Amino acid sequence: MILILAAIFFTITSLTGADSNILDPVTVALLGVLAFSQIRSRTQISELTASSHLERTDLFLWDFPEEYKKSQKRAMKSYLFIGVTMARTLPLMINHIKRILGQNGRVRILLPDPNNQNLVEMIAATRPGTTAEQIRGKIQHSLDDLHYIHSNAGSLEVRVIAFPPNVGINAMDLESTNDSHRSIMVQMYEFAPSEDSERAPIFLLTTRDKVWFDHFAELSERLWEAGEEYRPIA
């Protein structure tokens, strides 16, 4: 506003032929205002840049975000789980799974093959205080519970993989055309975490995260394609 008023002032004084004794001090003052404005702008930009660097890791959490629970409740068309045992997730998600299936949706579950002894031993080795038999039992329990989920609608698919997943994924409504429903909760499986902490970092991605949302969506599909249909041993 000061610069605009100054421009109007100079225009009027130029037209009226004002004395240079008046214009020169005003010009100097105007240049001072302009210099101050530039310095202040650069300072604000520097502060904003520094702030953005400090906040870049705010996406990464030590625990599951509250928005993840809201995403579970919003899911209508599909749900994809990729993880190790699903021992904690399935009890919390089972009603949502039934709801999605009841709306003719698609549910996909991908877990390590519990009948692969070398695999469950490798997984147990990354979790101090856990035995291969405990890992196998938790996976098998989840698979058994999924087997007894019945629905007259929708599609429930269960696959197993022959390698330990290095990331946990809960993907909601990836096929939806409503961007507000599409989300991916990612948990990186760090090696040997302490007993009282979640494996971290944990972060929730939405379509606003653009290339990284697409990256983890594509990773989810690659992992799913690497699995084989689970067939219970009779």
JOBEL-V195730 format. One record per helix or strand of 3 or more residues. SS is the DSSP state (H for helix, E for strand). FROM is the first residue (numbers start at 0). LEN is the number of residues. If there is no record, write none. Layout:
SS	FROM	LEN
SS	FROM	LEN
This chain:
H	1	15
H	19	40
H	65	9
E	77	5
H	88	14
E	105	7
H	116	9
H	131	16
E	154	7
E	166	6
H	178	3
E	182	6
E	201	5
H	206	3
H	210	16
